[in-house]
């Protein structure tokens, strides 16, 4: 299994071409992009050139909801230029988040409609979670379930560590969401009170999540894409190396 790397993890470090060369040398097979890499035509051209030079591919990326809604043609062109087959909307500002099941269901239906022109072009649109989608709403519903019920054709990139931060059991949710998981973020949580300078995250295998069991269950549930991520490492090369070394032992 070739592992991917979310480039957001290295946003505060060296030049992009240097980061890609480092990841390729370590043994990563592909990377996942994020919005900041696509802001201008020059950014996209530099990314395409650096990917080609490194030998890495970018099968997936995060893309803003506004761009998908306002300019689907540009999104399709971006995906085709970089050979991206999966795009995930990664965030919804607090003021834009629905408050109940019907609101999340409506958001799902909206995303399902937005996915239609992308799907016609051979590109999957999906959702990537944080903790708020796994935090029970006042009406007793889970936003993630309501959203996916409203969008039967929408992909889903499961960030398990954010579900744990919401107080949920990731293994139980893999079972509950089987058949809907299009990709997974592989990230770890430090023991309570540790790694404050890294916002409580940890290198994969150095924290408190049982990634041996989680990887096996995700694979059994048909998850085709695994992407290593750390939201705020203080050394991205250390994080990339230690995480890959651990995951290769599995």
C-alpha positions as a Python dict, from the first residue, in 0.01 Angstrom:
ca = {
    (1, 'X'): (0, 0, 0),
    (2, 'X'): (145, 335, -108),
    (3, 'X'): (78, 603, 151),
    (4, 'X'): (-8, 963, 79),
    (5, 'X'): (92, 1279, 265),
    (6, 'X'): (-128, 1585, 318),
    (7, 'X'): (91, 1878, 215),
    (8, 'X'): (-85, 2105, 466),
    (9, 'X'): (138, 1930, 722),
    (10, 'X'): (442, 2101, 565),
    (11, 'X'): (291, 2444, 498),
    (12, 'X'): (524, 2613, 750),
    (13, 'X'): (846, 2456, 623),
    (14, 'X'): (1070, 2452, 316),
    (15, 'X'): (989, 2528, -47),
    (16, 'X'): (735, 2299, -210),
    (17, 'X'): (981, 2133, -448),
    (18, 'X'): (1211, 2054, -156),
    (19, 'X'): (921, 1907, 43),
    (20, 'X'): (817, 1685, -247),
    (21, 'X'): (1171, 1559, -301),
    (22, 'X'): (1197, 1480, 70),
    (23, 'X'): (870, 1284, 69),
    (24, 'X'): (964, 1088, -242),
    (25, 'X'): (1303, 1000, -94),
    (26, 'X'): (1137, 874, 224),
    (27, 'X'): (909, 643, 27),
    (28, 'X'): (571, 817, 1),
    (29, 'X'): (382, 736, -316),
    (30, 'X'): (154, 1036, -347),
    (31, 'X'): (48, 1360, -184),
    (32, 'X'): (-277, 1541, -112),
    (33, 'X'): (-308, 1907, -202),
    (34, 'X'): (-490, 2189, -25),
    (35, 'X'): (-637, 2521, -129),
    (36, 'X'): (-332, 2736, -65),
    (37, 'X'): (-142, 2552, -338),
    (38, 'X'): (-398, 2641, -605),
    (39, 'X'): (-453, 3013, -556),
    (40, 'X'): (-297, 3138, -880),
    (41, 'X'): (-209, 2998, -1218),
    (42, 'X'): (156, 3040, -1123),
    (43, 'X'): (101, 2834, -807),
    (44, 'X'): (-61, 2555, -1005),
    (45, 'X'): (213, 2555, -1268),
    (46, 'X'): (484, 2539, -1001),
    (47, 'X'): (301, 2253, -828),
    (48, 'X'): (264, 2058, -1154),
    (49, 'X'): (634, 2101, -1232),
    (50, 'X'): (743, 2001, -882),
    (51, 'X'): (521, 1691, -884),
    (52, 'X'): (663, 1579, -1217),
    (53, 'X'): (1019, 1630, -1094),
    (54, 'X'): (958, 1433, -774),
    (55, 'X'): (771, 1143, -934),
    (56, 'X'): (487, 1185, -684),
    (57, 'X'): (121, 1194, -787),
    (58, 'X'): (-172, 1386, -639),
    (59, 'X'): (-483, 1166, -655),
    (60, 'X'): (-671, 1379, -401),
    (61, 'X'): (-695, 1737, -281),
    (62, 'X'): (-893, 1968, -56),
    (63, 'X'): (-1095, 2239, -228),
    (64, 'X'): (-1307, 2523, -87),
    (65, 'X'): (-1684, 2499, -105),
    (66, 'X'): (-1703, 2848, -257),
    (67, 'X'): (-1482, 2752, -552),
    (68, 'X'): (-1684, 2437, -623),
    (69, 'X'): (-2004, 2638, -612),
    (70, 'X'): (-1889, 2951, -796),
    (71, 'X'): (-1667, 2807, -1068),
    (72, 'X'): (-1702, 2432, -1125),
    (73, 'X'): (-1535, 2466, -1464),
    (74, 'X'): (-1218, 2598, -1301),
    (75, 'X'): (-1229, 2314, -1048),
    (76, 'X'): (-1257, 2057, -1325),
    (77, 'X'): (-967, 2218, -1513),
    (78, 'X'): (-754, 2219, -1198),
    (79, 'X'): (-826, 1852, -1134),
    (80, 'X'): (-749, 1756, -1492),
    (81, 'X'): (-425, 1956, -1499),
    (82, 'X'): (-298, 1781, -1185),
    (83, 'X'): (-461, 1442, -1248),
    (84, 'X'): (-668, 1468, -929),
    (85, 'X'): (-955, 1218, -911),
    (86, 'X'): (-1091, 1297, -562),
    (87, 'X'): (-1173, 1644, -426),
    (88, 'X'): (-1282, 1697, -67),
    (89, 'X'): (-1445, 2005, 84),
    (90, 'X'): (-1255, 2032, 414),
    (91, 'X'): (-1420, 2298, 628),
    (92, 'X'): (-1729, 2498, 710),
    (93, 'X'): (-1698, 2818, 914),
    (94, 'X'): (-1886, 2815, 1247),
    (95, 'X'): (-2133, 3079, 1133),
    (96, 'X'): (-2223, 2869, 829),
    (97, 'X'): (-2284, 2542, 1010),
    (98, 'X'): (-2641, 2411, 1030),
    (99, 'X'): (-2792, 2362, 1374),
    (100, 'X'): (-3008, 2054, 1325),
    (101, 'X'): (-3054, 1741, 1117),
    (102, 'X'): (-3264, 1908, 850),
    (103, 'X'): (-3001, 2176, 797),
    (104, 'X'): (-2720, 1924, 759),
    (105, 'X'): (-2937, 1712, 531),
    (106, 'X'): (-2996, 2018, 313),
    (107, 'X'): (-2623, 2087, 302),
    (108, 'X'): (-2568, 1731, 187),
    (109, 'X'): (-2825, 1772, -89),
    (110, 'X'): (-2654, 2095, -195),
    (111, 'X'): (-2319, 1917, -214),
    (112, 'X'): (-2475, 1632, -410),
    (113, 'X'): (-2594, 1882, -672),
    (114, 'X'): (-2253, 2046, -686),
    (115, 'X'): (-2094, 1707, -743),
    (116, 'X'): (-2289, 1638, -1062),
    (117, 'X'): (-2070, 1830, -1314),
    (118, 'X'): (-1755, 1699, -1149),
    (119, 'X'): (-1879, 1341, -1161),
    (120, 'X'): (-1964, 1386, -1529),
    (121, 'X'): (-1598, 1481, -1578),
    (122, 'X'): (-1479, 1173, -1386),
    (123, 'X'): (-1394, 1357, -1064),
    (124, 'X'): (-1538, 1259, -726),
    (125, 'X'): (-1649, 1526, -482),
    (126, 'X'): (-1651, 1448, -111),
    (127, 'X'): (-1649, 1589, 240),
    (128, 'X'): (-1368, 1589, 496),
    (129, 'X'): (-1462, 1612, 863),
    (130, 'X'): (-1337, 1786, 1173),
    (131, 'X'): (-1482, 1736, 1521),
    (132, 'X'): (-1806, 1932, 1479),
    (133, 'X'): (-1958, 1680, 1240),
    (134, 'X'): (-1923, 1415, 1511),
    (135, 'X'): (-2064, 1632, 1790),
    (136, 'X'): (-2428, 1553, 1858),
    (137, 'X'): (-2665, 1837, 1770),
    (138, 'X'): (-2930, 1966, 2010),
    (139, 'X'): (-3194, 1751, 1839),
    (140, 'X'): (-2990, 1434, 1909),
    (141, 'X'): (-2867, 1387, 1554),
    (142, 'X'): (-2511, 1352, 1431),
    (143, 'X'): (-2428, 1609, 1161),
    (144, 'X'): (-2213, 1364, 965),
    (145, 'X'): (-2499, 1116, 932),
    (146, 'X'): (-2748, 1383, 830),
    (147, 'X'): (-2506, 1527, 573),
    (148, 'X'): (-2432, 1189, 415),
    (149, 'X'): (-2800, 1092, 415),
    (150, 'X'): (-2869, 1408, 216),
    (151, 'X'): (-2593, 1322, -31),
    (152, 'X'): (-2612, 955, -130),
    (153, 'X'): (-2343, 994, -399),
    (154, 'X'): (-2102, 1215, -204),
    (155, 'X'): (-1760, 1080, -111),
    (156, 'X'): (-1625, 1102, 244),
    (157, 'X'): (-1271, 1142, 369),
    (158, 'X'): (-1271, 1022, 730),
    (159, 'X'): (-1037, 1208, 963),
    (160, 'X'): (-1051, 963, 1253),
    (161, 'X'): (-847, 1170, 1496),
    (162, 'X'): (-1095, 1457, 1477),
    (163, 'X'): (-1376, 1212, 1556),
    (164, 'X'): (-1180, 1101, 1863),
    (165, 'X'): (-1143, 1464, 1966),
    (166, 'X'): (-1521, 1482, 1953),
    (167, 'X'): (-1533, 1194, 2203),
    (168, 'X'): (-1631, 924, 1955),
    (169, 'X'): (-1506, 569, 1895),
    (170, 'X'): (-1345, 558, 1548),
    (171, 'X'): (-1378, 180, 1509),
    (172, 'X'): (-1752, 200, 1570),
    (173, 'X'): (-1783, 479, 1316),
    (174, 'X'): (-1588, 286, 1050),
    (175, 'X'): (-1849, 12, 1084),
    (176, 'X'): (-2133, 263, 1078),
    (177, 'X'): (-1998, 438, 768),
    (178, 'X'): (-1881, 131, 578),
    (179, 'X'): (-1935, 179, 208),
    (180, 'X'): (-1909, 560, 230),
    (181, 'X'): (-1539, 604, 317),
    (182, 'X'): (-1350, 722, 8),
    (183, 'X'): (-1024, 809, 187),
    (184, 'X'): (-889, 833, 542),
    (185, 'X'): (-658, 1074, 718),
    (186, 'X'): (-399, 890, 925),
    (187, 'X'): (-305, 1116, 1217),
    (188, 'X'): (-244, 1067, 1585),
    (189, 'X'): (-327, 1229, 1918),
    (190, 'X'): (-69, 1281, 2189),
    (191, 'X'): (-146, 1162, 2543),
    (192, 'X'): (-334, 1422, 2745),
    (193, 'X'): (-116, 1717, 2838),
    (194, 'X'): (163, 1634, 2592),
    (195, 'X'): (278, 1805, 2270),
    (196, 'X'): (112, 2135, 2355),
    (197, 'X'): (346, 2307, 2109),
    (198, 'X'): (197, 2085, 1837),
    (199, 'X'): (-164, 2146, 1943),
    (200, 'X'): (-184, 1803, 2104),
    (201, 'X'): (-118, 1607, 1783),
    (202, 'X'): (151, 1340, 1753),
    (203, 'X'): (352, 1159, 1489),
    (204, 'X'): (159, 852, 1374),
    (205, 'X'): (242, 560, 1603),
    (206, 'X'): (369, 787, 1881),
    (207, 'X'): (26, 878, 2017),
    (208, 'X'): (-274, 708, 2170),
    (209, 'X'): (-464, 586, 1863),
    (210, 'X'): (-449, 215, 1775),
    (211, 'X'): (-355, 255, 1411),
    (212, 'X'): (-288, -116, 1365),
    (213, 'X'): (-651, -197, 1431),
    (214, 'X'): (-779, 114, 1253),
    (215, 'X'): (-586, 53, 931),
    (216, 'X'): (-702, -309, 922),
    (217, 'X'): (-1065, -210, 977),
    (218, 'X'): (-1052, 70, 720),
    (219, 'X'): (-901, -165, 462),
    (220, 'X'): (-1169, -422, 541),
    (221, 'X'): (-1432, -153, 491),
    (222, 'X'): (-1298, -83, 143),
    (223, 'X'): (-1112, 243, 207),
    (224, 'X'): (-887, 288, -99),
    (225, 'X'): (-672, 586, 1),
    (226, 'X'): (-470, 660, 317),
    (227, 'X'): (-322, 1006, 374),
    (228, 'X'): (-80, 1084, 659),
    (229, 'X'): (-140, 1421, 826),
    (230, 'X'): (-32, 1632, 1124),
    (231, 'X'): (-204, 1967, 1169),
    (232, 'X'): (91, 2143, 1332),
    (233, 'X'): (423, 1953, 1348),
    (234, 'X'): (728, 2138, 1473),
    (235, 'X'): (944, 1934, 1234),
    (236, 'X'): (777, 1803, 921),
    (237, 'X'): (1062, 1575, 813),
    (238, 'X'): (1067, 1403, 1153),
    (239, 'X'): (689, 1363, 1139),
    (240, 'X'): (693, 1227, 783),
    (241, 'X'): (975, 981, 855),
    (242, 'X'): (855, 849, 1192),
    (243, 'X'): (498, 811, 1069),
    (244, 'X'): (599, 624, 755),
    (245, 'X'): (840, 399, 944),
    (246, 'X'): (566, 306, 1189),
    (247, 'X'): (301, 246, 924),
    (248, 'X'): (531, 27, 719),
    (249, 'X'): (562, -208, 1017),
    (250, 'X'): (189, -276, 988),
}
